[in-house]
Amino acid sequence: MNAPLSQIRIVRLHLPLGAGRTQKLEVVETEGMTVLGAMRQVRGTLPPTWLDSFPCHAGACNTCSLLIGGAPGVPCNALVRDLGADISLAPDKHSRGWDALRDDDRKVHG
């Protein structure tokens, strides 16, 4: 069912690209959307270093820990409605270094 126009909210994800650059992606928030759900919505436009970074999808393993709005968080548990319209995301200690280990051709999660 489509939401009434007054209830539609556009959320912007800000992802670091390195060298001080960021990529801004806009998503339409859905009811109960998590940060992981927002990232799935824009999967086709995510930077390559963000493509296959979320293994468990349940908040159990914490390997996908990110800095969400500057604070450590798990994207599969962080609700977009609690974060505002502009959400900055960055690798946290668990997700740094995945670039050398990840195989982008697997496309396991999408």
N, C-alpha and C positions, 0 to 999 in steps of 0.2 A: 504494500500500500504506500502511496506517495504521501510524504509529510506536507502539511500546509506550508506555503511559501514563507510565512512568518517564522516557522520553526527550523528552517534550513540554515545550517551554520557551516561556513567554510573555515577550515583549519589549515594553517600553513606550517609545514615541517621544514626546519632549517637544518641541513646536513653539511658538515664540514667536508671540503674537497682537498684541503691542504693549501699551503702557501697563503693562508689568510682568506681563501675563497670559500663561499658556501653556496649550496644549491637550495633553492626554495621550491617546495612542492605543495600544491594545494589539493586538499581532499574534502569531500563532503562528509561531514560527521554523521554517523548513524547511531541509533540508540545502543548504548552499552559498548561503543567502540573503544578498543584498546589502542595503544600506540602501535602494537604489532598489526592490528587490523587496518590502521591508517596506512602503514607501510605496505601492506599487501595490496591496498587499493591503488597505489602508485608504483607497484613493482616494476612495471615496464620502463619507468623513468628513473629508477634508483641508480645512483652511481655504482659501478661494478664492485667496489669494495663493500657494498652493503647488501648484495644480492642474496647470499645464502648464509645469513648470520644468525638464524634463529632456530636452533635445533629442537627444543622440546615443546614449545607452544603452550606450556602449562604452568610456567613459573616455578617448576620443580628443580631445575638444574642450575639456574643462575649463570649459565655460560653466556647468555645473551645480554648480560648486564650492560646498560648504557648509562651515560649521563643524560638525564631527561630534565631539561630546564636547569642544568648545572648540578643536579643532585643525582646520586646513584639510584637506579631503578631498573625494573625488569619490564620490557615492553609488552609482554603478554599479560601483565597484571595492571599496568598503569592505564587508568581510564582517561581518555581524551577530555571528557567533560570536566575533569578536575584540573586541567592544565592550561586552560585559556586558548585563545585563537592562534597564538604564535608559540610553537613548541620547538625549542632547540634540542637537537640530539647530537651526541658525540660518543665515540667509543669509551668504555670504562676499562678498568684494569683487566677484566676477564676477556674482553673482546679485542683488545689490542694484539696485533701480531697474527691475526687470522689470514691476512692477505696471502702469506706464503703457504698456508695449509689448505686453503679452500680451492675447490675445483668448480669454477663457475659453469662448466658444461653439464654438471649433474642435474641442476635445477630440481633438486629434491623437494623443495617446499613451495612449489608454485607452478 
